[in-house]
Amino acid sequence: MVQSSVLGFPRMGVLRDLKKANEAYWADKISQEALLAEGKRLRLAHWKIQKDAGVDIIPSNDFAHYDHVLDHIQLFNAVPERYTSQKLSPLDEYFAMGRGHQKGGVDVPALEMVKWFDSNYHYVKPTLQDNQTFSLAKDPKPVREFLEAKEAGFQTRPVLVGPVSFLALGKADRGSSVDPITLLDKLVPVYVELLKQLKAAGAESVQIDEPVLVFDLRPEVKAAFKPAYEAIAAAGDAVPKVVVATYFGDIVHNFDVLPAFSGAAGLHVDLVRNPEQLEPVLKQLGPNQILSAGVVDGRNIWKNDFAKSLEILQTAVKALGPERVIVATSSSLIHTPHTLASEKKLPSDVYEWFSFAVEKVKEVATLAKAVTEPEAVKAELEANAAAIKARTDSKRTNDPAVKERQAQVTPEQHNRKAPFNTRYAEQKKHLSLPLFPTTTIGSFPQTSEIRVQRNKFTKGEISAEEYERFIEKEIELAVKIQDELDLDVYVHGEPERNDMVQYFGERLNGYVFTTHAWVQSYGSRCVRPPIIVGDISRPAPMTVKESKYAASISKKPMKGMLTGPVTCLRWSFPRVDVHQSVQCQQLALALRDEVVDLEKNGIYVIQVDEPALREGLPLRKGQEREAYLKWAVDSFKLATAGVENSTQIHSHFCYSEFQDFFHAIAALDADVLSIENSKSDAKLLKVFIDEEYPRHIGPGVYDIHSPRVPTLEEFKQRIEEMLAYLKPEQLWINPDCGLKTRKWDEVKGALSHMVEAAKYFREKYANKA
């Protein structure tokens, strides 16, 4: 009998219940006991959903109040001393690592947070010391939650981040130089101890995630798998059976590692991302090992094509037999919304095209039955085939005018009218910017009043005129505060925008939108990605009215704010019937029109954000990566190259680890590049010197993901570190990212220190001149 399995389930709940509970706890509105009770309620509800759907293997320990990697940092007592020394409760210590803590006499920043592989989910990076030790936490969370499920009548398979991936995804703390993978011998015994406790609690098997197997691995990391998994296998029957899980790519290039898993019961591979790896993987399995076949997409929202999935599954069953095949999600479903049932406003012709987490759980169970008992699920198979055909035949997907415009794109449209030095001379004269110019990345706090008024407008409770006047008042407030802070380049604050991608999607043809399809990005932060269902075009200007009004009341240059084509694509749920390069070019053409219209209306600084550019980078070097960078860079240039030399083009990027593809960053030809950098080592900026980068750079000087307000001295120290790698005339001073999730008092405090620090260095270097 073919079994079914889910690798992980979304944590937030139907209506972002976990987000609301976490934020209520942070605001001292509910107790720790109430927060933990809500977490338990959600876990029980999610286990029940999966059991009721007929899933055979249900995960536990996939739930996290903030982040699953952060859970493991605390689980293995790998918490840096700056947190343990504060004597906070375990829960507050946990949140302090995730988001910082600045109250009750305690002032500690958050640990670094980065993207989880090529997804829009963020994990907290294990941060390790030269003298690092590991030990198992008392009352280990995986054991506690397994027993919680067991008591409620659910037999689950605990999920762990594997020891090699945990270390390979970590880093040395500032002041330490340890290579995390060298700590393996200290960590593995703790894993073995944890596995023994799980077996004693009744766990029959565990899922150990080793997603780094999709990377090109350093020899030291490759070599770590053998001792790690030999130590686990040596524990024999004292530990549960192990299924090693990989996802987000193929593992064929790391087949030389697979003998390390000879003692494992099975291997999970992602057959959505890389179905072609099935045949070679089948040949690598041991004589009794199970294949967990990831055929239900954990990263997108399209209904599974049962006919295609069954072809893959039947190939596996033919090779191994039904007892050695598990039908599974390709990855955890954390990257998908909770349930399609909440969507009451989707167009009727597209509703049946989609599948969210609850529906994907049912797909997994249905496919498992269909492999050997197709008659038992005949109605489900027929309904699925009809939905797939309806999408294929839909007229909604094709717009001949869009295709015609794409066919007319020329190479010249990708290039600015002059090189940077010529452009900058005109911009400097036109914009009158000082040394170390200060700006923000775009958004200001989205207050409860903004959300209330937007909700009223959406429901028709206030008129368009009333809402527009409200937005103008918010823009006036943002400009007034920037006047008071004495920033050099202003933003209008984006009060009218619900999300940096959804806002644009709502104004473009080719998208549809949801009301409750929230997906966790980090901590309590959720996003509601729009869905691309057809060819994309811009029927009318999208941002000109608000930017033009802001510029009319501003003393300083006003920056127009747009989300770039790659990010609009990556932070949407894209089509799967058209290559992403085609969709990205369509977005670029729509944005090109917007950029030109902004310039025509007096906006001479325009920021086109591409925080997802690195996220979209294929995980391995090679032709696929270079092809991606070619169309991604071309799309950005196509969107931004239509302006005059005197108009300054900015772009913003998440994370400053550009070493592997710096040539692409340089090829963007943006006049000013701002990057998230405050939690990274300033040494990463050395690449800008090594590559003789000629344009301007704004490395983030403080972490906007934390409510903590850095001191003036911290700002000065950070800028001083940057000046070791960047020329004074290159350096812009700005936060890491947009400020929409922060409160006004936090924003004012941090920005006032930032501006004061910039003025300090401006005066210092003016005296040197």
DOZA-94904 format. One record per residue (C-alpha): x, y, z; residue number from 1. Coordinates in steps of 0.2 Angstrom, whole numbers, plus 5000, padded with zeros to 4 digits. Layout:
<nodes>
X;Y;Z;NUM .
...
</nodes>
This chain:
<nodes>
5000;5000;5000;1 .
5007;5017;4995;2 .
5007;5029;5010;3 .
5004;5048;5010;4 .
5015;5061;5019;5 .
5015;5080;5023;6 .
5032;5087;5027;7 .
5026;5102;5036;8 .
5010;5112;5038;9 .
5007;5131;5039;10 .
5008;5138;5057;11 .
4998;5154;5056;12 .
4980;5147;5056;13 .
4965;5151;5046;14 .
4964;5170;5050;15 .
4983;5173;5055;16 .
4979;5167;5073;17 .
4997;5165;5078;18 .
5002;5182;5071;19 .
4988;5190;5082;20 .
4993;5180;5097;21 .
5012;5183;5096;22 .
5009;5202;5093;23 .
4997;5203;5108;24 .
5010;5195;5119;25 .
5023;5207;5113;26 .
5012;5221;5117;27 .
5009;5214;5135;28 .
4990;5211;5131;29 .
4990;5193;5134;30 .
5000;5181;5146;31 .
5013;5169;5141;32 .
5001;5155;5146;33 .
4988;5162;5134;34 .
5000;5163;5120;35 .
5006;5145;5123;36 .
4988;5139;5124;37 .
4985;5147;5107;38 .
5000;5138;5100;39 .
4993;5121;5106;40 .
4976;5125;5099;41 .
4983;5128;5082;42 .
4994;5112;5082;43 .
4979;5101;5087;44 .
4968;5109;5074;45 .
4982;5106;5060;46 .
4985;5088;5065;47 .
4966;5085;5064;48 .
4965;5093;5047;49 .
4978;5081;5040;50 .
4971;5066;5049;51 .
4953;5069;5043;52 .
4960;5071;5025;53 .
4967;5053;5026;54 .
4986;5058;5027;55 .
4996;5043;5034;56 .
5011;5052;5040;57 .
5008;5068;5049;58 .
5022;5079;5055;59 .
5025;5086;5072;60 .
5038;5099;5078;61 .
5034;5108;5061;62 .
5026;5122;5072;63 .
5036;5137;5078;64 .
5031;5153;5086;65 .
5044;5162;5076;66 .
5055;5151;5066;67 .
5059;5133;5066;68 .
5078;5135;5064;69 .
5077;5147;5079;70 .
5068;5133;5088;71 .
5084;5122;5085;72 .
5096;5136;5091;73 .
5087;5135;5108;74 .
5084;5116;5108;75 .
5103;5113;5107;76 .
5107;5127;5119;77 .
5117;5136;5105;78 .
5110;5153;5112;79 .
5124;5167;5112;80 .
5129;5173;5129;81 .
5122;5190;5126;82 .
5105;5183;5127;83 .
5107;5170;5141;84 .
5115;5183;5152;85 .
5099;5193;5152;86 .
5090;5180;5163;87 .
5074;5181;5152;88 .
5061;5168;5152;89 .
5064;5154;5139;90 .
5050;5162;5128;91 .
5057;5180;5130;92 .
5074;5174;5126;93 .
5068;5165;5110;94 .
5059;5181;5104;95 .
5074;5192;5109;96 .
5085;5182;5097;97 .
5071;5183;5083;98 .
5067;5202;5085;99 .
5078;5210;5098;100 .
5072;5215;5115;101 .
5073;5233;5122;102 .
5063;5234;5138;103 .
5064;5231;5157;104 .
5083;5236;5157;105 .
5087;5224;5144;106 .
5094;5230;5127;107 .
5099;5216;5114;108 .
5098;5216;5095;109 .
5091;5202;5085;110 .
5101;5188;5077;111 .
5104;5189;5058;112 .
5089;5183;5048;113 .
5091;5178;5030;114 .
5080;5170;5016;115 .
5077;5151;5017;116 .
5085;5145;5001;117 .
5076;5153;4986;118 .
5059;5156;4996;119 .
5052;5172;5003;120 .
5052;5164;5020;121 .
5066;5170;5032;122 .
5076;5160;5045;123 .
5086;5165;5060;124 .
5104;5161;5057;125 .
5113;5150;5070;126 .
5127;5161;5076;127 .
5141;5151;5084;128 .
5156;5154;5095;129 .
5174;5148;5094;130 .
5171;5140;5111;131 .
5154;5133;5106;132 .
5146;5119;5116;133 .
5129;5111;5113;134 .
5117;5102;5125;135 .
5099;5096;5124;136 .
5087;5108;5132;137 .
5076;5102;5146;138 .
5059;5096;5140;139 .
5064;5096;5122;140 .
5051;5104;5111;141 .
5051;5090;5098;142 .
5047;5077;5112;143 .
5035;5088;5120;144 .
5025;5091;5104;145 .
5026;5073;5099;146 .
5018;5068;5116;147 .
5005;5082;5115;148 .
5000;5074;5098;149 .
5000;5057;5105;150 .
4989;5061;5119;151 .
4977;5069;5107;152 .
4976;5053;5097;153 .
4988;5058;5083;154 .
5003;5047;5079;155 .
5015;5059;5071;156 .
5033;5060;5063;157 .
5044;5073;5071;158 .
5053;5085;5060;159 .
5071;5090;5063;160 .
5083;5101;5054;161 .
5098;5090;5051;162 .
5114;5092;5060;163 .
5124;5096;5044;164 .
5111;5108;5037;165 .
5110;5117;5054;166 .
5129;5120;5055;167 .
5131;5124;5036;168 .
5117;5137;5037;169 .
5125;5145;5052;170 .
5139;5157;5054;171 .
5153;5163;5066;172 .
5148;5176;5078;173 .
5156;5193;5077;174 .
5173;5191;5086;175 .
5173;5172;5082;176 .
5182;5164;5067;177 .
5175;5146;5069;178 .
5169;5137;5054;179 .
5152;5130;5060;180 .
5154;5113;5051;181 .
5169;5109;5062;182 .
5158;5109;5077;183 .
5149;5093;5070;184 .
5157;5081;5083;185 .
5150;5092;5097;186 .
5133;5093;5090;187 .
5129;5075;5084;188 .
5129;5067;5101;189 .
5115;5079;5106;190 .
5105;5074;5091;191 .
5107;5056;5096;192 .
5101;5060;5113;193 .
5086;5069;5106;194 .
5082;5054;5094;195 .
5083;5042;5109;196 .
5071;5052;5119;197 .
5059;5053;5104;198 .
5060;5034;5102;199 .
5056;5032;5121;200 .
5041;5043;5119;201 .
5035;5032;5105;202 .
5041;5040;5089;203 .
5042;5026;5076;204 .
5051;5037;5063;205 .
5058;5055;5061;206 .
5060;5066;5046;207 .
5077;5074;5046;208 .
5079;5089;5034;209 .
5095;5091;5025;210 .
5090;5103;5012;211 .
5108;5109;5009;212 .
5110;5094;4998;213 .
5103;5104;4984;214 .
5118;5116;4985;215 .
5136;5114;4978;216 .
5144;5109;4994;217 .
5161;5113;5001;218 .
5171;5097;5003;219 .
5171;5099;5022;220 .
5152;5100;5022;221 .
5150;5085;5011;222 .
5162;5075;5022;223 .
5151;5079;5037;224 .
5137;5068;5032;225 .
5146;5052;5034;226 .
5151;5053;5053;227 .
5134;5062;5057;228 .
5123;5048;5050;229 .
5135;5034;5055;230 .
5133;5040;5073;231 .
5114;5040;5071;232 .
5114;5023;5063;233 .
5125;5016;5077;234 .
5112;5019;5090;235 .
5102;5005;5081;236 .
5084;5002;5088;237 .
5087;5015;5102;238 .
5082;5028;5089;239 .
5067;5030;5077;240 .
5069;5026;5059;241 .
5075;5040;5049;242 .
5069;5048;5033;243 .
5081;5061;5026;244 .
5072;5075;5017;245 .
5079;5086;5003;246 .
5069;5099;4994;247 .
5070;5115;4982;248 .
5081;5106;4970;249 .
5089;5090;4964;250 .
5103;5080;4973;251 .
5111;5071;4958;252 .
5127;5081;4960;253 .
5128;5075;4978;254 .
5125;5056;4975;255 .
5143;5053;4982;256 .
5135;5058;4999;257 .
5121;5045;4999;258 .
5131;5031;5006;259 .
5131;5041;5022;260 .
5112;5037;5023;261 .
5113;5018;5021;262 .
5106;5016;5038;263 .
5092;5028;5035;264 .
5074;5020;5031;265 .
5071;5032;5017;266 .
5075;5047;5006;267 .
5063;5061;5001;268 .
5066;5071;4985;269 .
5058;5086;4977;270 .
5050;5079;4961;271 .
5040;5096;4957;272 .
5056;5106;4956;273 .
5066;5092;4948;274 .
5056;5077;4941;275 .
5071;5072;4931;276 .
5080;5066;4946;277 .
5068;5052;4949;278 .
5076;5038;4938;279 .
5094;5041;4945;280 .
5088;5042;4963;281 .
5079;5026;4961;282 .
5095;5018;4956;283 .
5104;5025;4971;284 .
5092;5018;4985;285 .
5097;5004;4995;286 .
5087;4987;4994;287 .
5075;4991;5008;288 .
5075;5010;5007;289 .
5059;5020;5005;290 .
5057;5034;4992;291 .
5046;5049;4998;292 .
5041;5056;4982;293 .
5037;5075;4983;294 .
5024;5077;4969;295 .
5012;5090;4977;296 .
5020;5107;4976;297 .
5024;5115;4993;298 .
5029;5132;4985;299 .
5014;5136;4973;300 .
4995;5137;4974;301 .
4990;5128;4957;302 .
4980;5113;4958;303 .
4990;5097;4956;304 .
4989;5089;4939;305 .
4985;5071;4945;306 .
4988;5063;4928;307 .
5006;5070;4927;308 .
5009;5066;4946;309 .
5003;5048;4943;310 .
5015;5045;4929;311 .
5029;5049;4941;312 .
5022;5039;4955;313 .
5019;5024;4944;314 .
5037;5024;4938;315 .
5042;5024;4957;316 .
5030;5010;4961;317 .
5035;4999;4946;318 .
5054;5000;4952;319 .
5051;4998;4971;320 .
5034;4991;4974;321 .
5020;5001;4983;322 .
5026;4997;5001;323 .
5042;5007;4997;324 .
5034;5023;4990;325 .
5027;5037;5000;326 .
5017;5051;4991;327 .
5022;5068;4999;328 .
5022;5086;4997;329 .
5038;5093;4988;330 .
5042;5103;5004;331 .
5034;5109;5019;332 .
5017;5118;5015;333 .
5023;5133;5025;334 .
5025;5143;5009;335 .
5007;5141;5004;336 .
4991;5149;5011;337 .
4980;5140;5024;338 .
4964;5135;5014;339 .
4955;5140;4998;340 .
4939;5138;5007;341 .
4941;5156;5014;342 .
4942;5164;4997;343 .
4924;5170;4993;344 .
4929;5183;4981;345 .
4940;5174;4968;346 .
4932;5174;4950;347 .
4922;5159;4948;348 .
4931;5154;4932;349 .
4948;5153;4941;350 .
4943;5147;4959;351 .
4945;5128;4954;352 .
4962;5131;4947;353 .
4970;5133;4964;354 .
4975;5122;4979;355 .
4981;5129;4996;356 .
4988;5119;5011;357 .
4972;5111;5016;358 .
4968;5106;4998;359 .
4985;5100;4995;360 .
4984;5088;5010;361 .
4969;5081;5002;362 .
4978;5079;4985;363 .
4992;5069;4994;364 .
4980;5057;5001;365 .
4970;5056;4985;366 .
4986;5052;4975;367 .
4991;5039;4987;368 .
4975;5030;4984;369 .
4975;5033;4965;370 .
4992;5024;4962;371 .
4985;5007;4967;372 .
4966;5010;4968;373 .
4961;5022;4955;374 .
4942;5017;4955;375 .
4941;5022;4973;376 .
4945;5040;4969;377 .
4938;5040;4951;378 .
4927;5056;4954;379 .
4941;5066;4961;380 .
4952;5061;4946;381 .
4939;5066;4934;382 .
4936;5083;4943;383 .
4954;5086;4943;384 .
4956;5083;4924;385 .
4942;5095;4921;386 .
4950;5109;4931;387 .
4966;5107;4923;388 .
4958;5107;4905;389 .
4948;5123;4910;390 .
4964;5132;4914;391 .
4973;5127;4899;392 .
4958;5132;4888;393 .
4955;5149;4896;394 .
4955;5165;4886;395 .
4960;5174;4902;396 .
4978;5168;4900;397 .
4982;5176;4883;398 .
4983;5194;4878;399 .
4989;5197;4860;400 .
4993;5215;4862;401 .
5005;5211;4876;402 .
5014;5197;4866;403 .
5015;5210;4851;404 .
5024;5223;4862;405 .
5036;5210;4869;406 .
5040;5205;4851;407 .
5045;5223;4847;408 .
5057;5225;4862;409 .
5075;5230;4856;410 .
5092;5229;4864;411 .
5093;5248;4864;412 .
5078;5249;4876;413 .
5089;5241;4890;414 .
5102;5254;4891;415 .
5102;5272;4899;416 .
5107;5286;4887;417 .
5124;5289;4895;418 .
5136;5280;4906;419 .
5136;5283;4925;420 .
5149;5297;4926;421 .
5140;5308;4914;422 .
5123;5304;4922;423 .
5129;5308;4940;424 .
5137;5324;4935;425 .
5119;5330;4929;426 .
5111;5322;4944;427 .
5122;5331;4956;428 .
5118;5347;4948;429 .
5100;5344;4947;430 .
5097;5336;4964;431 .
5110;5346;4975;432 .
5114;5332;4986;433 .
5127;5333;5000;434 .
5140;5321;5005;435 .
5133;5305;5014;436 .
5115;5309;5009;437 .
5102;5302;5020;438 .
5086;5293;5014;439 .
5074;5279;5019;440 .
5070;5264;5009;441 .
5051;5269;5006;442 .
5038;5264;5018;443 .
5033;5272;5034;444 .
5023;5264;5048;445 .
5006;5257;5043;446 .
4997;5262;5058;447 .
4980;5255;5064;448 .
4971;5271;5058;449 .
4978;5268;5040;450 .
4972;5250;5040;451 .
4955;5255;5047;452 .
4953;5268;5034;453 .
4958;5256;5020;454 .
4946;5243;5026;455 .
4932;5256;5026;456 .
4936;5261;5009;457 .
4937;5243;5003;458 .
4920;5239;5011;459 .
4912;5255;5003;460 .
4910;5264;5020;461 .
4919;5279;5014;462 .
4920;5287;4997;463 .
4935;5288;4986;464 .
4936;5306;4989;465 .
4936;5304;5008;466 .
4949;5290;5007;467 .
4960;5301;4995;468 .
4960;5315;5007;469 .
4965;5304;5021;470 .
4980;5297;5011;471 .
4985;5315;5007;472 .
4985;5319;5026;473 .
4996;5304;5029;474 .
5008;5310;5015;475 .
5008;5327;5023;476 .
5013;5319;5040;477 .
5027;5309;5032;478 .
5034;5324;5023;479 .
5033;5335;5040;480 .
5042;5321;5050;481 .
5055;5321;5036;482 .
5057;5339;5037;483 .
5059;5338;5056;484 .
5072;5324;5054;485 .
5081;5334;5040;486 .
5083;5319;5028;487 .
5090;5323;5011;488 .
5079;5313;4999;489 .
5061;5310;5005;490 .
5048;5297;5002;491 .
5030;5299;5003;492 .
5028;5284;5015;493 .
5017;5273;5005;494 .
5001;5275;5016;495 .
4990;5270;5001;496 .
4999;5253;4999;497 .
4994;5237;5007;498 .
5009;5227;5001;499 .
5023;5231;4989;500 .
5018;5218;4976;501 .
4999;5216;4979;502 .
4997;5235;4977;503 .
5004;5234;4959;504 .
4996;5218;4955;505 .
4979;5226;4959;506 .
4983;5239;4946;507 .
4989;5227;4932;508 .
4980;5216;4920;509 .
4984;5198;4922;510 .
4982;5196;4941;511 .
4969;5189;4953;512 .
4969;5192;4972;513 .
4964;5183;4987;514 .
4957;5190;5004;515 .
4964;5177;5016;516 .
4978;5168;5007;517 .
4992;5174;5019;518 .
5009;5166;5020;519 .
5022;5168;5033;520 .
5037;5178;5028;521 .
5046;5179;5045;522 .
5040;5179;5063;523 .
5023;5186;5064;524 .
5025;5195;5047;525 .
5013;5188;5034;526 .
5011;5192;5015;527 .
4997;5189;5003;528 .
5005;5186;4987;529 .
4994;5190;4971;530 .
4992;5177;4958;531 .
4998;5179;4940;532 .
4985;5170;4929;533 .
4988;5179;4912;534 .
4998;5191;4902;535 .
5002;5207;4911;536 .
5000;5225;4906;537 .
4997;5242;4914;538 .
4980;5250;4910;539 .
4984;5266;4919;540 .
4997;5275;4930;541 .
4999;5267;4947;542 .
5008;5278;4958;543 .
5010;5295;4950;544 .
4996;5304;4959;545 .
5003;5301;4976;546 .
5021;5304;4972;547 .
5016;5320;4962;548 .
5006;5326;4977;549 .
5021;5322;4989;550 .
5033;5331;4978;551 .
5022;5347;4978;552 .
5023;5349;4997;553 .
5041;5344;4999;554 .
5057;5354;5002;555 .
5069;5341;4996;556 .
5069;5328;4981;557 .
5055;5316;4982;558 .
5058;5298;4978;559 .
5046;5288;4968;560 .
5044;5270;4974;561 .
5041;5255;4963;562 .
5043;5237;4965;563 .
5054;5229;4952;564 .
5049;5216;4939;565 .
5059;5202;4947;566 .
5052;5205;4964;567 .
5034;5207;4957;568 .
5036;5190;4949;569 .
5045;5181;4964;570 .
5033;5188;4977;571 .
5018;5183;4967;572 .
5012;5165;4964;573 .
5018;5164;4946;574 .
5010;5155;4931;575 .
5017;5138;4928;576 .
5012;5137;4910;577 .
5023;5151;4904;578 .
5042;5153;4908;579 .
5046;5166;4921;580 .
5057;5176;4910;581 .
5042;5179;4899;582 .
5031;5185;4914;583 .
5046;5196;4920;584 .
5048;5205;4904;585 .
5029;5209;4904;586 .
5031;5216;4921;587 .
5046;5226;4915;588 .
5036;5234;4901;589 .
5022;5239;4912;590 .
5034;5247;4925;591 .
5044;5256;4911;592 .
5028;5265;4907;593 .
5026;5270;4926;594 .
5045;5276;4927;595 .
5043;5287;4912;596 .
5026;5294;4919;597 .
5034;5298;4936;598 .
5048;5308;4927;599 .
5036;5317;4917;600 .
5027;5322;4933;601 .
5042;5329;4942;602 .
5049;5314;4951;603 .
5068;5314;4947;604 .
5073;5301;4960;605 .
5065;5284;4957;606 .
5068;5268;4967;607 .
5064;5252;4958;608 .
5066;5239;4972;609 .
5073;5221;4969;610 .
5074;5213;4986;611 .
5070;5196;4978;612 .
5083;5196;4965;613 .
5095;5186;4975;614 .
5081;5175;4981;615 .
5077;5170;4963;616 .
5095;5165;4960;617 .
5096;5146;4956;618 .
5104;5137;4970;619 .
5118;5130;4960;620 .
5131;5139;4949;621 .
5130;5135;4931;622 .
5120;5138;4915;623 .
5103;5139;4924;624 .
5110;5153;4935;625 .
5118;5163;4921;626 .
5102;5162;4911;627 .
5092;5168;4926;628 .
5103;5183;4929;629 .
5103;5187;4910;630 .
5084;5189;4910;631 .
5082;5196;4927;632 .
5095;5210;4924;633 .
5087;5213;4907;634 .
5070;5215;4914;635 .
5077;5228;4927;636 .
5086;5238;4914;637 .
5071;5237;4902;638 .
5060;5244;4917;639 .
5072;5258;4921;640 .
5081;5264;4906;641 .
5068;5275;4898;642 .
5073;5291;4908;643 .
5084;5306;4906;644 .
5102;5306;4913;645 .
5097;5319;4926;646 .
5085;5307;4934;647 .
5093;5296;4947;648 .
5088;5277;4948;649 .
5089;5268;4964;650 .
5087;5250;4968;651 .
5085;5241;4985;652 .
5091;5223;4988;653 .
5089;5211;5003;654 .
5106;5204;5009;655 .
5123;5209;5005;656 .
5131;5192;5000;657 .
5133;5197;4982;658 .
5150;5188;4979;659 .
5143;5174;4968;660 .
5135;5186;4956;661 .
5142;5203;4958;662 .
5144;5205;4939;663 .
5125;5205;4938;664 .
5123;5218;4951;665 .
5135;5229;4942;666 .
5126;5226;4926;667 .
5110;5233;4933;668 .
5117;5250;4930;669 .
5107;5258;4945;670 .
5114;5275;4950;671 .
5112;5271;4969;672 .
5111;5253;4976;673 .
5104;5251;4994;674 .
5107;5234;5003;675 .
5101;5226;5019;676 .
5117;5225;5028;677 .
5116;5229;5047;678 .
5116;5211;5053;679 .
5130;5206;5041;680 .
5149;5209;5043;681 .
5155;5225;5035;682 .
5169;5215;5027;683 .
5156;5208;5014;684 .
5157;5226;5007;685 .
5175;5222;5001;686 .
5168;5215;4985;687 .
5163;5233;4980;688 .
5182;5238;4981;689 .
5188;5222;4973;690 .
5176;5224;4958;691 .
5180;5243;4957;692 .
5161;5247;4958;693 .
5159;5264;4952;694 .
5142;5269;4957;695 .
5134;5274;4974;696 .
5129;5262;4988;697 .
5118;5263;5004;698 .
5122;5248;5015;699 .
5108;5247;5029;700 .
5114;5255;5045;701 .
5101;5247;5056;702 .
5089;5233;5057;703 .
5071;5237;5054;704 .
5065;5220;5058;705 .
5068;5224;5077;706 .
5058;5237;5087;707 .
5075;5241;5095;708 .
5082;5259;5093;709 .
5101;5259;5090;710 .
5111;5272;5099;711 .
5120;5286;5090;712 .
5137;5278;5094;713 .
5131;5262;5086;714 .
5127;5272;5070;715 .
5144;5280;5070;716 .
5152;5264;5073;717 .
5143;5256;5058;718 .
5147;5270;5046;719 .
5165;5270;5051;720 .
5166;5251;5047;721 .
5158;5254;5030;722 .
5171;5268;5026;723 .
5184;5255;5028;724 .
5177;5248;5011;725 .
5168;5262;5003;726 .
5173;5279;4997;727 .
5165;5294;5006;728 .
5158;5300;4990;729 .
5150;5283;4986;730 .
5141;5281;5003;731 .
5122;5284;5006;732 .
5115;5282;5024;733 .
5099;5273;5025;734 .
5090;5259;5035;735 .
5090;5241;5030;736 .
5073;5241;5023;737 .
5056;5249;5023;738 .
5048;5254;5040;739 .
5030;5249;5038;740 .
5031;5236;5052;741 .
5038;5248;5065;742 .
5030;5261;5076;743 .
5032;5280;5074;744 .
5042;5282;5090;745 .
5054;5269;5085;746 .
5056;5276;5067;747 .
5059;5294;5074;748 .
5071;5289;5087;749 .
5081;5278;5075;750 .
5081;5290;5060;751 .
5086;5305;5071;752 .
5101;5296;5077;753 .
5105;5290;5059;754 .
5104;5308;5052;755 .
5115;5315;5066;756 .
5128;5302;5063;757 .
5128;5306;5044;758 .
5130;5325;5048;759 .
5145;5320;5060;760 .
5154;5311;5045;761 .
5149;5325;5033;762 .
5157;5338;5044;763 .
5172;5327;5048;764 .
5176;5324;5029;765 .
5172;5342;5025;766 .
5186;5347;5037;767 .
5197;5335;5029;768 .
5194;5342;5012;769 .
</nodes>
